[in-house]
Amino acid sequence: MRGLYVCLILIIWSMPNQAAGDVFYDAALRRIITDFNVRPLPTKPFEETEKYKLGRALFFDPILSGNRDVACATCHIVQYGSSDGLAASIGTGARGIGPERKQPVGRLRQPRNSLDLWNRDNDRARSMFWDGRVEVLDPARRVFRSPMGTLLPKGFDNVMAVQAIFPLARADEMLGVEGDTSPSHLPSRHANRINEIAGRTSALEGPERIEGVAALVVARLIGTGGKATEPWQSTYQDLFKAAYPEEPANDISIVHVGNALSHFEEIAFASRNTPWDRYVDGDTNAISIEAKQGAFVFFGKGRCAVCHEGPLFSDFDFHAIGVPDASSPEKWDQGRFLATGAARDKFKFRTPPLRNVTLTAPYFHNGRTATLEDAITQHVNPLRHADRYQDSGAFAMNLDQIEAISPILSVGLHLSADDVAHLIAFLTSLEDDKALAEEGIIPVSVPSGLPVGGFE
Amino acid sequence: MGRFSPALQVLLCVVALALVVQLYLDHIRPQLWLNLHETDYHEAARRCHEATRERTVWAQIEQDLTPRRRDLFYRTSGVALMDCYERASLGLTLRSKGVGQADLERIDLMARHSAGVLSDLFVRAPAP
């Protein structure tokens, strides 16, 4: 019996340490955090300033749209992680929220997936939109490049503020077209009103039209010459005065609208409670062993960190990764090429930042994939659609698309099902615990009296 | 036992215990460790083979990368190669617990096979 005890003690003593995996990954990740210079994301504190309140009102108020039926918040929904859950956003003329929103017959279709708004005030976020058509060239001197060219007014705080004005002037997003009238179901003051913004600028094109639309949006918000002819205009005058006390009322312009929207977005959509940041800060229990393994794949064999780098997990550069469009070949989205006109930019799209990516399905510029697993698989095998056909019989991809695929992905990665599951666990650790919290973000009402966010 | 003198009984017990301990140290403990860690060792070895192979293949596209991306690529390669250190470390631990070199090499060969390294050498060989 004594011998048996001795054996048992020996066996127990010699049993391997089951926590060895955790120790290895913690040690490896400490090294990675140092080597890649990973730091917790700096964010501004949540504070409801006057500028924030103005930006919040503008963000949720459909009065900014030509037909008074869509707001910024229509396609950037808090409950969908500031995206909208649709493959491609649906702008003016539609009804419904998020995935329930249906494209109305005969209306223009906005072709791209709604981008999330998280942490875009970070200095690393130097380009906006999938094709980067709005960029900051010199953050210190606030030099921007945009479709407005030299007509872009001075005074924007940052690239996000510049970005904010462009959806206002797109017919398929917020502007609508000449001859439109606002929906009859809106409050009586707003129902069946002529879309004067689209109508009065219809003779203009390009930057001139954007400039004209911007001026008319401001006029609709606060009136002209300091005179408020609509009830909401005096409210907005007060909000602008509180937000910009030094600014004469007559000098309020689209720049102030953009800056207020940008300020609201940077405060409302900031990742402040992220397990990964807590882990980076030294809390080794902040993320699971699976997430640690996923981080190891992300910064290692998965090569994700080559492009998804920095505090926002994006290089804000442009890459083609073989995501085909379902439309006929002549309508394929050529991505960055549309912004630069350079042939080398065809089919390239901006690297999406990954914070809160778990909340913003579907993925890619056209919402082609519904799950993160499928999105990762696309990176592992960017040629998976190359030998497929569309329903029409056309090839799903042409030679230009195939040749455009980033050399970084052309090597072919080897990720097991476990690796993919671990990567998803890691991406989940980038999710802000309070990303979907509505308190202080969604207002009860907006100055125009229209449905908040355009939602009935 | 009554047939043996007390001294002989003690001697027999000591010999029996020594044999049991020897059996445990030479066979049972290594087998226990191998059973518990074979999958881990196989996985680390497979990842190490993949990392080594991919680093070689990546070197072929190096000229297509910007300096920033080349730098990041090398850093990711360094991380991927940590699996080789894990394999080495785990291998040493197993050896210290009596696991035979032949067992480790058998697992390593299987890992190399499951990493596709042998076939890849033909498929991915650069053009002459």
Chai-1 contact restraints between the chains, C-beta under 6 A:
chainA,res_idxA,chainB,res_idxB,connection_type,confidence,min_distance_angstrom,max_distance_angstrom,comment,restraint_id
A,G3,B,L17,contact,1.0,0.0,6.0,A-B,restraint_1
A,S14,B,R29,contact,1.0,0.0,6.0,A-B,restraint_2
A,P16,B,L36,contact,1.0,0.0,6.0,A-B,restraint_3
A,F24,B,E86,contact,1.0,0.0,6.0,A-B,restraint_4
A,A28,B,M82,contact,1.0,0.0,6.0,A-B,restraint_5
A,I32,B,V79,contact,1.0,0.0,6.0,A-B,restraint_6
A,D35,B,R75,contact,1.0,0.0,6.0,A-B,restraint_7
A,F299,B,V79,contact,1.0,0.0,6.0,A-B,restraint_8
A,G300,B,T76,contact,1.0,0.0,6.0,A-B,restraint_9
A,G300,B,V79,contact,1.0,0.0,6.0,A-B,restraint_10
A,G300,B,A80,contact,1.0,0.0,6.0,A-B,restraint_11
A,K301,B,A51,contact,1.0,0.0,6.0,A-B,restraint_12
A,K301,B,A80,contact,1.0,0.0,6.0,A-B,restraint_13
A,R303,B,T76,contact,1.0,0.0,6.0,A-B,restraint_14
A,A305,B,T76,contact,1.0,0.0,6.0,A-B,restraint_15
A,V306,B,R69,contact,1.0,0.0,6.0,A-B,restraint_16
A,V306,B,L72,contact,1.0,0.0,6.0,A-B,restraint_17
A,V306,B,F73,contact,1.0,0.0,6.0,A-B,restraint_18
A,E309,B,L72,contact,1.0,0.0,6.0,A-B,restraint_19
A,P407,B,I61,contact,1.0,0.0,6.0,A-B,restraint_20
A,P407,B,D64,contact,1.0,0.0,6.0,A-B,restraint_21
A,V411,B,V57,contact,1.0,0.0,6.0,A-B,restraint_22
A,V411,B,W58,contact,1.0,0.0,6.0,A-B,restraint_23
A,H414,B,E50,contact,1.0,0.0,6.0,A-B,restraint_24
